Amino acid sequence: MVLDPGEPHLSRILSQTGTGPAWAVLDRRLEVAHRLLRGPGRPAVSAVAARCRSVSTSHPSPVFRECYGVPPAEACSVGGS
């Protein structure tokens, strides 16, 4: 069973955090990308971008760098968490 809280409820929750729906989705995608890039197997940045449904491999790079201090390609080489 999938629970659908509905748009009004989601908007209310997100407004309490000061985040809009688009930023909440982007934030979640960046978290997943960061975890995948630092995980085992060292996937290609393009594969992670595709899995996280990024428009392109370069689009999220500035935001990723702002959040994590390194571009996606360097997050791969750092490893660990």
N, C-alpha and C positions, 0 to 999 in steps of 0.2 A: 504494500500500500504506500502510495506517495502522498505526503501531506502538502497541501498548497495553502499557505497562510493568506494568500490574497494580497493584492496590491496595496490597499489601505493599511493593512497590518504591517507589511514590509516597510512602507513609507514611514510609518510611525516609529518603528524600531530603528530604521536608519537615521531618521531625524534626531533621535536621542543620542546617536553617536556622532552627529555632525557630518555624516557621509551620505552621499547620494547613491542611488542604485548602480550607476555606471562605475563610480569609484570603488564601491564595495566589490563588484565583480572583478575589476582590474586588480584590486588588492589581493583577492583570493587567487587569481591566476598567477600573480607574481610570487605568492607564497609557494604555490605548487611548483612553479618553474624553478625557484630557488632550491627547493627540496630535491627535485629531480636532477638538477645540475650538480648538486653536491653529493648525490647518492652514488651507489655502486654502479659500475658499468660506464661511467663518463659518456652519456649520450651526447650526440651532436646538438649544438644550439638550435639548428633548424628543426630537428626532430622534437625538441622540447617546445619550441615555438608552435609547431603544428599541433602537438598534443594539448597545449594550453590555449589553443584557438587564437593565436596572435594573428593579426593581419599580415605581418611580415616579421622577419627576424630583426630588422632594425627599428621597427616602431616602438617596442617596449624598452629598448636599450637605455634611453635616457632616464626613464622612470625607474627601471631596475637598478641602474647605477646610483640614482638618488636614494633609493631604499636600502641598498646593500653595500654601497661604497665601491663596487667593482662592476664592470660590464658583465653580461652573461658569460662570455667566453672565458673570462678570468675566474668566475665562480666555479667553472668546471675544474680548473687547474688547482684550486685551493683545496677542495675535498673536505671531508669531515663536516662537522657542524659547530 
